[in-house]
Amino acid sequence: LRNIEELERIVDKIDVRADINDYIVADRKERGGSSWMGEDDDGGVASALAVLSSHVDGSMGIGMSFGLRDRVDSEGWEAKQPVDEGITSESLEDNVEELFEENACLLSTADAEDEKTIDARTKFDKTMELLCRVAIDKKGGAAARSRRSAICYALNSKRTTAEIKSETQFNSLCRLFENILSGCIGDVGGVANAKMCMMLAQTFYFVKGDNAPEGESKREDRTFVRSQLTGHPLWGEDEYWDQALYQCVSESLTHSGVMNNFERMSSPSTSRSEWRESQKIKWYDLNQVERAEAASQVHAVVFAQLGALAHSMMEFGCGVERACAFVRRMSVRNQLPLSQRTMLLQHLMGTDK
């Protein structure tokens, strides 16, 4: 036990960050050093190649959960009602369609005592109750996640109908978004649904008392769903933002095809054949110059996605301090060049003024 205690004291005195910094400083002094790339470098080539390797292997942020402590207790009747197992994607799409239908009975000018209006509003309320119950369901496992995805994709298909005509429908839409986000907390694989909600929340809007011709309302007069989602518990989960970045980076790397830029052409041994094929390579097949170039491309992807998510954090009320902390944390984790890190932080602090 005394030996273990002595070992613990020695280990506690080790400053890994200082050791790494000392190594980088010493390595930069000699041309040809593994991190000799000028003052803008902070030893990020290995980190970038690790990101690239994880992406190629298909393990980048896949199957990871966030919000495991599940700070939201899913309060409200929606979380307490059992979800009908007979619900299908098609029926959910029909329900979402009803949410966007132009219905004069749902307008504030409708006669609240008219029997037709009462029936229409009762039917609409039942539809919304079902959608919210499905959206917040956490006990259904993969089936619940699949139903949430069906709602999200149905909402995504309505992006061309960005303006919501009645306040009743707009408030109900905001409530549905809140329930989807609450259902995503603690859900393995829920990042994709939450990300789609973030995008759509900045699409749908309502204009109260607008007298301008249709489609000509000023943007400053519009109330977006986003404004009703600030302060949602999901935005307080650092793990959500971390996983969202990993997913965004992975998607961007897929579309950019970084490794495809380094494919080499190979020919068969027989000289009679004229065909040639691309040889798939991994990051460790690259030479030193190619590794540095690949790392630069990965950094560009991380920089763009990190900036976009940090801006979203500001839009959803996380505040400049949390957004800057997120940028610093992810910049260190992904070893972005100092110039890119500084640029992101300056942009965020300038936006807050």
TORKOL-17631 format. One line per 3 residues: their letters; for each residue x negated, z, y negated of C-alpha. Coordinates in steps of 0.25 Angstrom, whole numbers. Each point is the difference from the previous one (the first is absolute). Layout:
BEGIN
A	X,Z,Y; ...
END
This chain:
BEGIN
LRN	0,0,0; -12,3,-10; -5,-14,3
IEE	13,-6,-3; 2,8,-13; -14,-4,-4
LER	3,-15,3; 13,1,-8; -8,6,-12
IVD	-10,-12,1; 12,-10,1; 7,6,-12
KID	-12,-3,-9; -1,-15,3; 5,-8,-11
VRA	4,-13,6; 4,-7,-13; -13,4,-7
DIN	-8,-5,12; 7,-14,0; -2,-1,-15
DYI	-15,4,1; -1,-11,11; 7,-11,-8
VAD	-9,4,-12; -13,-1,8; 5,-13,7
RKE	3,-7,-13; -15,2,-5; -5,-11,10
RGG	4,-14,0; 7,-4,14; 5,14,2
SSW	14,0,7; 7,5,-13; -8,-8,-10
MGE	10,-8,-7; -2,5,-14; 6,12,-8
DDD	14,-4,3; -2,3,15; 4,13,6
GGV	-3,-2,15; 13,-7,3; -4,-11,9
ASA	1,8,13; 14,6,-5; 5,-14,-3
LAV	-4,-5,14; 6,12,7; 13,-4,-7
LSS	-2,-14,4; -3,4,14; 13,9,1
HVD	8,-12,-5; -5,-10,10; 2,10,11
GSM	14,3,-5; -1,15,-1; 0,1,-15
GIG	11,10,-4; 8,-4,12; 8,11,7
MSF	-3,10,-11; 10,9,-5; 1,7,-14
GLR	7,12,-5; -1,8,13; 4,13,-6
DRV	13,-7,-4; 2,8,-13; 14,-6,-1
DSE	11,7,7; 9,-12,0; 10,8,-7
GWE	14,-6,-2; 11,-4,10; -7,-13,3
AKQ	-11,7,8; 10,8,8; 9,-10,5
PVD	-3,-7,13; -3,-15,-1; 9,-9,9
EGI	-9,-7,10; 9,-12,0; -5,-4,-14
TSE	-7,-14,0; -9,-7,-10; 11,-10,-2
SLE	10,11,-4; -10,6,-10; -2,-13,-6
DNV	15,-2,-2; 1,14,-6; -12,-3,-10
EEL	7,-13,-4; 13,8,-3; -9,9,-10
FEE	-3,-13,-8; 13,-6,0; 7,-2,-13
NAC	12,9,0; 9,2,-12; 5,12,6
LLS	-14,7,-1; -1,-3,-15; 2,12,-9
TAD	11,-8,-7; 8,0,13; 13,8,1
AED	-4,13,7; 14,2,5; 3,-14,4
EKT	2,0,16; -8,-12,1; -12,6,-7
IDA	1,13,8; 0,-7,13; -12,-9,-5
RTK	-8,13,-4; 3,7,12; -5,-11,9
FDK	-12,-1,-9; -3,15,1; 1,-1,15
TME	-10,-12,1; -10,8,-9; 2,13,9
LLC	-4,-8,12; -12,-7,-7; -5,13,-5
RVA	1,7,13; -7,-11,7; -11,-1,-10
IDK	-4,15,0; 1,2,15; -12,6,6
KGG	4,4,14; 2,-14,5; -15,-3,1
AAA	-3,-15,1; 15,-4,0; 1,7,-13
RSR	-12,-7,-6; 5,-13,5; 14,2,-7
RSA	-7,5,-13; -8,-13,1; 13,-8,2
ICY	5,6,-13; -13,-3,-8; 0,-14,5
ALN	15,-2,-4; -3,6,-14; -12,-10,-1
SKR	9,-12,3; 8,4,-13; -12,-1,-9
TTA	7,-12,-7; 11,9,-4; -8,9,-8
EIK	10,5,-10; 10,10,6; 14,-2,-7
SET	6,13,1; -5,14,-3; 6,5,13
QFN	-7,-10,8; -13,3,-7; 1,15,2
SLC	3,-3,15; -12,-9,1; -9,11,-6
RLF	5,10,10; -3,-9,11; -14,-2,-4
ENI	-2,15,-1; 5,2,14; -9,-12,5
LSG	-12,7,-6; 4,14,5; 1,-6,14
CIG	-14,-6,-1; -6,13,-2; -7,5,13
DVG	4,-13,7; -12,-7,7; 0,-14,-5
GVA	10,3,-12; -11,-5,-10; 5,-15,1
NAK	15,4,-3; -4,9,-12; -9,-11,-6
MCM	11,-9,1; 9,10,-7; -10,1,-11
MLA	0,-15,-3; 15,-1,1; 2,12,-9
QTF	-7,-8,-11; 9,-12,2; 14,5,0
YFV	6,5,-13; 13,3,-8; 3,-3,-15
KGD	10,10,-5; 9,-5,-11; -7,-13,-1
NAP	7,-11,-8; -11,-11,1; 3,-12,9
EGE	-3,1,15; -15,0,3; -4,2,-15
SKR	0,15,-1; -13,5,-6; -9,7,10
EDR	-1,13,-9; 15,1,2; 0,0,15
TFV	0,12,9; -8,-2,12; 2,7,13
RSQ	-15,4,-1; 4,10,-12; 9,7,10
LTG	-11,2,10; -10,7,-8; -3,14,5
HPL	4,-3,14; -8,9,10; -6,-12,7
WGE	-8,-3,-12; -7,13,1; -5,-3,14
DEY	-15,-4,-2; 0,-5,14; 11,-10,-3
WDQ	-8,-7,-11; -13,0,9; 8,-7,11
ALY	6,-9,-10; -13,-4,-5; -6,-3,14
QCV	12,-8,4; 0,-8,-13; -15,-3,2
SES	2,-4,15; 11,-10,-4; -9,-6,-11
LTH	-12,-1,9; 9,-7,10; 5,-10,-11
SGV	-14,-2,-6; -7,-2,13; -13,6,-4
MNN	-7,-2,14; 5,-14,0; -10,-3,-11
FER	-12,3,9; 5,-8,12; -11,-8,6
MSS	2,-13,7; -5,-2,15; -1,-12,9
PST	2,-1,15; -13,-2,8; 5,-14,5
SRS	-5,-11,-10; 12,-10,3; 10,9,-6
EWR	2,-1,-15; 9,12,-2; -5,13,-7
ESQ	7,13,-1; -1,12,-9; -7,12,6
KIK	7,13,-3; -10,10,-5; 0,15,-3
WYD	-6,8,-12; -12,3,8; -3,-15,2
LNQ	-3,-1,-14; -13,0,-7; -4,9,-11
VER	4,-10,-11; 13,-3,7; 4,15,2
AEA	-2,2,-15; 9,-12,-3; 10,5,9
ASQ	0,14,-5; 2,-6,-14; 12,-7,4
VHA	6,13,7; -3,8,-13; 7,-11,-8
VVF	13,2,9; -1,15,0; -2,0,-16
AQL	13,-9,-2; 8,8,10; -4,13,-5
GAL	3,-4,-14; 14,-4,3; 3,12,8
AHS	-6,9,-11; 9,-7,-10; 12,2,9
MME	-3,15,0; 1,0,-15; 13,-8,1
FGC	6,10,9; -4,12,-8; -12,6,7
GVE	-7,1,-13; -14,-5,-4; -8,12,6
RAC	6,-3,14; -2,-15,-2; -15,2,-4
AFV	-2,10,11; 5,-10,10; -9,-11,-6
RRM	-12,10,1; 3,4,14; 2,-14,5
SVR	-12,-6,-7; -9,10,6; 6,-2,14
NQL	-1,-15,-1; -13,1,-8; 4,-9,-11
PLS	-11,-4,-10; 0,9,-12; 4,-11,-10
QRT	13,-3,7; 3,15,2; -3,2,-15
MLL	9,-12,-4; 12,6,8; -1,13,-6
QHL	-2,-5,-14; 13,-9,2; 8,12,5
MGT	-4,9,-12; 2,-11,-10; 14,-2,6
DK	4,14,-2; -3,0,-15
END
